Structures are given as structure tokens and as C-alpha cells.
Amino acid sequence: MFVDKAKIRVKAGDGGDGAVSFYREKYVAAGGPDGGNGGKGGDIIFVIDDNFSTLIDFKYKKKYAAQRGENGGAKHCTGKNGEDLIIKVPRGTLVRDANTGRIIADLSKKDRQIIAKGGNGGKGNSVFKSPTRQIPRFAKPGFPGEEFELSLELKLLADVGLVGFPNVGKSTLISVVSQAKPKIANYHFTTLVPVLGVVKVEAEKSFVMADIPGLIEGASDGIGLGHEFLRHVERCRLILHVLDVSGSEGRDPREDFDIINRELEKFSPDLAECPQIVAANKSDMASPEQIQELREYIEEKGYTFFEISAATTQGTSELIKYISQELDKLPPIREYEPEEIPEEEIMQKEDERKRITVRKEEDVYYVEAQWLEPILRTVDLDDYSSLQYLQRVLQTNGIFQRLEDMGIEEGETVDIHGFEFEYVK
């Protein structure tokens, strides 16, 4: 099964929490804090594997998570870093943020790319020792790893893309000029998936040709099969437009030419600018008048015209030689550049991270803030200095101000993720 689109969710590992620990040894009094830092969370790394040709693995597994960093330990021991998660993809995979469409990475040339970074570990209590705070009983929690919903899109890496209506002879052509073995039969939509073939020109010179499943009118709007595979033409350096000059299907090749070019332009304006060569196939079945009429029509539009017969290999060697010469003049296969995160999106994520919800139910004020949960996890609620640290966090982040704005009175109850205390001004 050929799968060239997929959606997955990835979550890099969270950083480990810092440790709260104190040095203990015989004959050593007041050894002091020695809690170590937490380990870094594992990254999500995409790696190109040329043994893969589709995204079918992502059809059955949708969620990927890297390992969390270990918590810090006593004696200033730093927690172990979480293992990176390696995800293998075929060459030519484009990785986008599914929510914004932003390009994160193009797995075409660079073999390894970090897609989601693991969170850093939290600081242990030894870091917070000071002349005025000699026995800190709190530590910093680990930072969360990046999390994305990704859209994966495979865009084949081919120098030349074959386009044209069904049954014009594209599969036959690629089979005679390369070692590709596509299905060939006398009916429409014989080719159901793109077929790649390596065309050897000389001993150490070759190029890659892709047979794109037959396009029809309306393909860019989702009609037929072509709309599913038009994306694979986007990377091609050159388009080879195959026409049935004999009109064996009862169609006018001139009209076919215009229809396909309109579909390419509607799908992507860049495709309309892509260099194009026209191959008039089945010329052994056409009259000289039919060939001449089509030649004049195509050359008037400024395109190079070749008269070929893929079934008998007539004219194919001249066509391949010309294509090779043209490819030497063209830039390399297109590679997409990662897009920067817009400032508005950064600000939105920062606002979400700092979001605080305060609501009153009966006589209890409930405070909810996702970033507060890991802080509460590393605070010793039975220790005065820890409670002072928590109080400073609540004060600095405006939680006390929010409560006062809602009219809280001294002695009323505040609940922060299950931790309850009486409010004191």
C-alpha cells in the first residue's frame, strides 16, 4: 500500500525534577543540601531511511513519546538523561505543524533532524543554598518537552516527472528507458501509485524519472486519482508531458495538453513555471498530418516537441539525451526551508503556558495553572522555607492579586490542585 500522507503526535521527554536531599555522614554535622539536578528529557529525532518508500508505518501508530529524564539524586548526582526517540522516514518527507501548516523540516538531504526538543532538568536544592537560606527544602521541577501534532507528507525526489492523461503511454515509456516495472494494460488508471525509475544516460550519469498516475480534468479539485499525487510533481526539475498524438482514446491531444497544464497551475502556480518538454507518443499509430498539427500547436506555445513511440522505442533515445542535457542546466531538486515560528504564535504559547484560572465555588477559591503542578510536586509543604518559596511564586505570578480582585477575605480557603490553605493577608 502506498501511503504518502499521515498525521501523528510527538512528545519529547520532560526534564527530571531536581532532588531535595541533605548530606548525611557519621561525624559530619550539618552536611548541608546536596540534591542533584534532574536529567534532560529525550529528543524526538527524524532520520532518513532509504529502505522506506512510503509512510505506511504511521497509518497504524499515531503517538510517539521520548523518555523522560530521571530525577536528581543525593550527593549532587544529576539524573540520567532520557533516551532520544528515533523515528525513521523515507527520503523526501516534509514535516509540518498540523495546526498551523508551518514547515518544520524537509527530510531530503540532511539525514537527521531534531523535531521536538526534550525539556531541561530541574535544579536540585543544593543550587538554592545561600547565606540566608542554608537548608532549602525545595527544588525546581523539570521543564516539559516540546509536543506537536505533525502532518507528514511524502514528496518524491525525482528529476523528471511524467504527466498526462490516463493511457497515453507513460508507464510504457518509463519501462523502456529505465529498469522500472510498472503495471501496463490497455485501460485507464493502470498506474495507481507513483513509480520511480533510474534512467542511465552514460556509464556514470543518470537521472530519476517519476511516473505520476494519470491526471484528468478537475484533478486539482479532487477528481480522479491525480489530485492524490500532484504533490510529487512539485519537486521535479523538469516535466515531461506525454500526449497521445494518434487520438486513440477519441480525445484531441491539443485539448489534453491545455487541460493538464491548467490543472498543474491550479494545484501550484510554481508548477506552471517548471520547464516542460512535450513527447508525442504513439506516433507509429498517427498520420503525418496529425503529428504536424500537434507539433505546430506545441511549438507555437514555446515548448520543445519530440515525436516518439514508447512501444517501439522510436525516438526515445534522442528524448532521453535531450532531457539529460537540459537537466545539466537546471538547479538541483527543490528543498523546502524550515519556517520560523511567527511571533504571534510564540506569544500565544507563552500566554497559554502562563494561563491562570481562578473560580469560586461555595466558599472555596480554586486556582488552576498547569505550570503550578510540577512546582507543587517539588515543594515540602511541611517546611517553612519551602512554603516561603511557594508564597513568592504565587505573589510574583499575580495569583494573590487575582484572589484579592475577586474579593477574597482573610480566613477563606484556597485550593491549588488539591493543596488547600487559609488565605492570610
KADA-V968849 format. One record per residue. PHI is phi as a letter, one per 40 degrees, with the letter a starting at -180 (NA if undefined). OMEGA is omega in whole degrees, 0 to 359 (NA if undefined). NEAR is the number of other C-alpha atoms within 12 Angstrom. Layout:
# KADA-V968849
PHI | OMEGA | NEAR
PHI | OMEGA | NEAR
This chain:
# KADA-V968849
NA | 179 | 12
c | 179 | 21
b | 182 | 28
b | 175 | 34
b | 179 | 30
a | 175 | 30
b | 178 | 30
b | 174 | 29
b | 179 | 28
b | 180 | 38
b | 175 | 32
c | 183 | 38
c | 174 | 37
c | 175 | 39
c | 177 | 41
c | 180 | 42
c | 173 | 43
c | 185 | 46
c | 171 | 42
b | 185 | 41
a | 178 | 34
b | 184 | 28
c | 179 | 24
b | 177 | 16
a | 180 | 11
d | 180 | 8
g | 176 | 8
b | 181 | 10
c | 176 | 10
f | 182 | 14
c | 177 | 19
g | 182 | 28
c | 178 | 31
a | 179 | 34
c | 181 | 39
c | 179 | 37
c | 177 | 40
c | 179 | 40
c | 179 | 38
c | 177 | 39
c | 181 | 39
c | 177 | 39
c | 169 | 38
c | 184 | 38
b | 175 | 32
c | 182 | 34
b | 177 | 30
c | 175 | 30
b | 184 | 23
c | 174 | 19
c | 179 | 12
c | 179 | 23
b | 178 | 27
a | 178 | 31
b | 187 | 36
c | 180 | 23
c | 183 | 24
c | 176 | 29
c | 186 | 19
b | 176 | 13
b | 188 | 16
b | 185 | 22
b | 181 | 23
b | 181 | 31
b | 177 | 33
c | 185 | 36
c | 178 | 31
c | 174 | 37
c | 180 | 37
c | 178 | 33
c | 177 | 39
c | 182 | 38
b | 178 | 31
c | 178 | 26
f | 176 | 24
g | 181 | 26
c | 177 | 25
c | 180 | 31
c | 179 | 32
c | 176 | 26
c | 176 | 31
c | 180 | 32
c | 175 | 25
c | 176 | 32
b | 180 | 30
c | 178 | 26
b | 182 | 33
c | 180 | 28
b | 176 | 37
c | 178 | 36
c | 181 | 34
h | 181 | 40
c | 177 | 45
b | 183 | 43
b | 179 | 45
b | 168 | 33
c | 186 | 30
c | 184 | 23
c | 184 | 16
b | 184 | 19
g | 181 | 22
c | 178 | 25
c | 179 | 27
c | 182 | 31
a | 173 | 36
b | 182 | 38
c | 181 | 39
b | 183 | 33
b | 180 | 24
c | 190 | 20
c | 181 | 23
b | 176 | 24
a | 176 | 29
c | 181 | 28
c | 179 | 38
b | 183 | 36
c | 177 | 34
c | 180 | 37
c | 176 | 35
c | 179 | 37
c | 178 | 38
c | 181 | 42
c | 176 | 39
c | 185 | 40
c | 179 | 44
c | 181 | 36
c | 187 | 27
c | 178 | 31
c | 178 | 24
a | 179 | 13
d | 180 | 9
c | 178 | 9
b | 188 | 20
c | 179 | 20
b | 179 | 28
c | 180 | 35
b | 177 | 35
a | 178 | 43
a | 180 | 42
c | 176 | 42
c | 176 | 38
c | 179 | 40
c | 179 | 35
c | 175 | 34
c | 180 | 32
c | 181 | 28
b | 181 | 27
b | 163 | 30
c | 188 | 28
b | 171 | 34
b | 179 | 31
b | 183 | 40
b | 180 | 37
c | 175 | 39
b | 186 | 39
d | 177 | 45
c | 180 | 39
b | 179 | 38
c | 185 | 38
b | 177 | 42
b | 177 | 47
c | 177 | 46
b | 180 | 51
i | 179 | 47
c | 175 | 46
d | 173 | 38
g | 176 | 34
c | 176 | 48
h | 180 | 47
c | 181 | 50
c | 178 | 46
c | 181 | 36
c | 182 | 45
c | 179 | 39
c | 182 | 28
c | 181 | 29
b | 179 | 37
a | 179 | 28
c | 179 | 19
c | 181 | 25
b | 179 | 21
c | 176 | 28
c | 181 | 25
b | 179 | 26
a | 184 | 16
c | 172 | 16
a | 185 | 17
c | 176 | 24
f | 173 | 29
c | 178 | 26
c | 183 | 35
b | 178 | 26
b | 177 | 29
c | 180 | 43
b | 179 | 40
b | 176 | 35
b | 178 | 33
c | 182 | 27
c | 179 | 32
c | 180 | 23
b | 177 | 23
b | 183 | 14
d | 183 | 7
b | 180 | 8
b | 180 | 16
a | 173 | 24
a | 183 | 33
b | 178 | 35
b | 180 | 43
b | 175 | 45
c | 181 | 52
c | 180 | 46
d | 188 | 39
d | 177 | 42
c | 174 | 44
b | 179 | 36
c | 182 | 28
g | 182 | 24
d | 181 | 31
c | 177 | 27
c | 176 | 21
h | 180 | 18
c | 179 | 17
g | 181 | 22
b | 190 | 27
d | 183 | 36
c | 180 | 29
c | 188 | 30
b | 178 | 39
d | 181 | 45
d | 182 | 33
c | 177 | 43
c | 189 | 46
c | 181 | 38
c | 186 | 36
c | 178 | 40
c | 184 | 38
a | 177 | 40
b | 174 | 40
b | 184 | 43
c | 183 | 45
c | 179 | 45
b | 174 | 49
c | 184 | 40
c | 181 | 46
c | 183 | 31
g | 184 | 27
c | 179 | 24
c | 181 | 21
g | 180 | 13
b | 177 | 20
c | 182 | 23
c | 178 | 36
c | 178 | 33
c | 177 | 23
d | 181 | 33
d | 182 | 37
c | 181 | 24
c | 182 | 26
c | 179 | 36
c | 176 | 37
c | 180 | 25
c | 178 | 31
c | 181 | 38
c | 179 | 23
c | 180 | 21
c | 181 | 28
a | 179 | 22
d | 179 | 15
c | 181 | 19
c | 180 | 29
c | 180 | 21
c | 182 | 17
c | 178 | 29
d | 186 | 29
b | 175 | 36
b | 181 | 36
b | 177 | 40
b | 179 | 44
c | 184 | 45
c | 181 | 44
g | 180 | 36
c | 178 | 36
c | 180 | 24
b | 185 | 23
b | 176 | 24
c | 177 | 17
d | 180 | 15
c | 179 | 14
c | 181 | 26
c | 182 | 31
c | 179 | 21
c | 181 | 21
c | 179 | 36
d | 181 | 30
c | 182 | 18
c | 183 | 24
c | 183 | 30
c | 175 | 19
c | 180 | 13
c | 174 | 17
g | 181 | 14
b | 176 | 22
c | 187 | 26
b | 175 | 33
b | 178 | 37
c | 184 | 36
b | 169 | 35
b | 183 | 33
c | 182 | 34
c | 181 | 24
b | 182 | 20
g | 178 | 24
c | 175 | 23
g | 184 | 26
c | 181 | 31
c | 177 | 25
c | 179 | 20
c | 182 | 31
c | 179 | 36
c | 180 | 22
c | 179 | 23
d | 180 | 37
d | 179 | 27
c | 180 | 18
c | 180 | 23
c | 179 | 30
c | 182 | 18
c | 188 | 13
c | 177 | 19
c | 181 | 16
c | 180 | 19
d | 185 | 28
c | 174 | 28
b | 183 | 26
c | 179 | 23
c | 175 | 18
d | 182 | 19
b | 179 | 17
c | 177 | 17
c | 179 | 18
d | 182 | 14
c | 180 | 11
c | 180 | 12
c | 178 | 16
c | 180 | 13
c | 180 | 14
c | 178 | 14
c | 179 | 16
c | 178 | 13
c | 179 | 15
c | 180 | 15
c | 183 | 18
c | 186 | 18
c | 179 | 20
b | 178 | 26
b | 178 | 24
b | 178 | 27
b | 180 | 23
b | 175 | 20
b | 187 | 13
f | 182 | 10
b | 183 | 18
b | 175 | 25
c | 181 | 33
b | 179 | 28
b | 179 | 32
b | 177 | 25
a | 185 | 26
d | 183 | 19
c | 181 | 28
c | 184 | 31
d | 180 | 23
c | 178 | 27
c | 178 | 32
c | 182 | 30
c | 184 | 27
b | 180 | 36
b | 176 | 33
c | 186 | 25
c | 178 | 21
c | 183 | 13
b | 184 | 17
c | 182 | 17
c | 177 | 24
c | 179 | 28
c | 176 | 23
c | 178 | 20
c | 179 | 27
c | 179 | 33
c | 179 | 25
c | 178 | 15
c | 181 | 20
c | 180 | 26
c | 184 | 17
c | 184 | 13
c | 172 | 19
g | 181 | 21
c | 178 | 33
c | 179 | 29
c | 178 | 17
c | 179 | 23
c | 180 | 31
c | 178 | 20
c | 179 | 13
c | 174 | 18
g | 180 | 17
c | 179 | 26
b | 179 | 19
c | 180 | 16
g | 177 | 15
c | 188 | 23
c | 175 | 24
b | 179 | 33
b | 177 | 25
b | 179 | 32
f | 177 | 23
g | 177 | 17
c | 184 | 24
b | 174 | 18
a | 177 | 21
c | 182 | 18
c | 179 | 23
b | 179 | 15
c | NA | 14
